[in-house]
Structure formats: structure tokens, C-alpha cells
Amino acid sequence: MISHLNGTVAGVSPDGAVIDVGGVGLRVQCTPDTLASLKPGEAARVATSLVVREDSLTLFGFGTDDERNIFELLQTASGIGPRLALAMLAVHSPDALRRAVATEDLKALTMVPGIGNKGAQRIVLELRDRLGAPGEFAGTGQAPARRAVPSWRDQVQSGLTNLGWSARDAEAAIAAVEAEYDGAPEVTGTPGTAEPDVATVLRAALRKLSNS
């Protein structure tokens, strides 16, 4: 079991990152938030979960141990595989998922592409006593520091394509979010900053895609 990687970021692409550990480049599939925090040439610690299949070994990476633990717990629910679990963490933080399950907020859960009403009900039923309370695991692990990136658009598009959407669909969703929220601080950025809040734009774009 590989529980974390501690090394240098060798490269970042829409479908993951490569971490150089002792001269060996290990590819990890990551949440968009984690990918956004990784910068080539800089040191990083990424919590990991190894998914073993008959024909593949896939390493998934996360900014915190808590994210990794939630990723693994989500897969114990019926019908939730690693890709869908990763999509859930792309849309919601671990505590947001805990709140959604604890309060039976099916609307929040169905914001995740690939989860319908019945699937959300099943998640609540199977995981409500297993995810813990919101805030209970605050500070578990250490997220990589946020860093400036060349383009928030590239960052959001990478996150969407990493979750399986085509580049064309991703670009259309980004444009729709921009048009709908033109001038709003959650998209144009908070006062004193030049960049939008990427996580907010990403979630808004995912809502657009899931409703289309």
C-alpha cells in the first residue's frame, strides 16, 4: 500500500501529475483542486490510494489524508468506483460530503455527474454512519500550498477533462458560467485579486454540464 508520495512534481497534465520520487516518476490521478496546487519543479507531498485491477494499477492522489480516506470510504458504497469517488471530491470537499450525507441532502449529491436520485439515496443509506461528522477530521494531513497558475481557464478546463468531459464541452461550460455570472465576485475574483476562485467556477461548470 502506497499511502503518500513525497517528491518533486515532474509534470502536470489534465489527467493527473507525475511525482519524481528518488528518480522514479510515479503518475497519480488527482482531484482538480490537488492538480491546481501542484507546480512542476517544486516539492510536494500527495496522499495516495492505490487501486488494483486485474489489468491495471492506478494511483490516485489527494491534497490531504482526509480526502484520501473519504475517497476510499466512498468506494465501499454500492455502485461507487474510483472515478465516481474522484468526481464527488471534485465537486464537494470532504466536510461538504459529510454534511450532505448526514442531512440527506440529495440535491447536493446529485450535483455530481453520474449520480442520480436513487444513487444519492443509496449513498446516504450506506454511508451516513461511516463518514464521520463535519469538522471532526479538520487538520488531518497537510494540503499542498496554493500557488498562482498561468490561466484559471486552463485550470478549470483541465479539471473538467480530467473528469471525462470533452475539451469542447468543457470550454462551452466555462463560457456559459462566465456569461451567467459576468461581474460576480465568485467568478471575476475577490477584490484585490486578479484571478477567479477556480473551485467555485469548476463547480458551477460541472452543474452546467450535468444539467445539459
Secondary structure, DSSP 8 states (H G I E B T S, - for coil): ---EEEEEEEEEETTEEEEEETTEEEEEEE-HHHHHH--TTSEEEEEEEEEEETTEEEEEEESSHHHHHHHHHHTTSTT--HHHHHHHHHHS-HHHHHHHHHTT-HHHHTTSTT--HHHHHHHHHHHTTTS--TTTTTT-S--------S-HHHHHHHHHHHTT--HHHHHHHHHHHHHHTTT-HHHH-STT-SS--HHHHHHHHHHHHHH-
